[in-house]
């Protein structure tokens, strides 16, 4: 029986991730003219870093954008918390950023919002996440790195 090459699998998964992120980005409405070209460039740099597996750099680009309302960056913070890439895996913080992205009009986040909570969080965690959403929306720079 032939063994599969783990490096080939890793390359295929990275290409698949790139394809999915590209499709999701294309499915979103075009960024409003009020967003600066700098924000677009920062997001693209973050996305490129994410794709090449440089999660620390991706985080450095996505987090400030998420704090100013960039829904794709907010959704990507959800993905980073959910996967444990760039942060320690934290389902409560993943749900916080998923909820914020959904409230700001991100279609996929809106679709996944309640499904994620039901599957991955208990009642106490949902209440904690809801309190953190209020804090993060009111003063984004006060949003904690971890839920505990």
Secondary structure, DSSP 8 states (H G I E B T S, - for coil): -----HHHHHHHHHHHHHHHHHHHHHHS----TTS-HHHHHHHHHHHHHHHTT-HHHHHHHHHHHHHTT-HHHHHHHHHHHHHTSSS---HHHHHHHHHHHHHTT-HHHHHHHHHHHHHH--HHHHHHHHHHHHHHHH-GGG--SS--
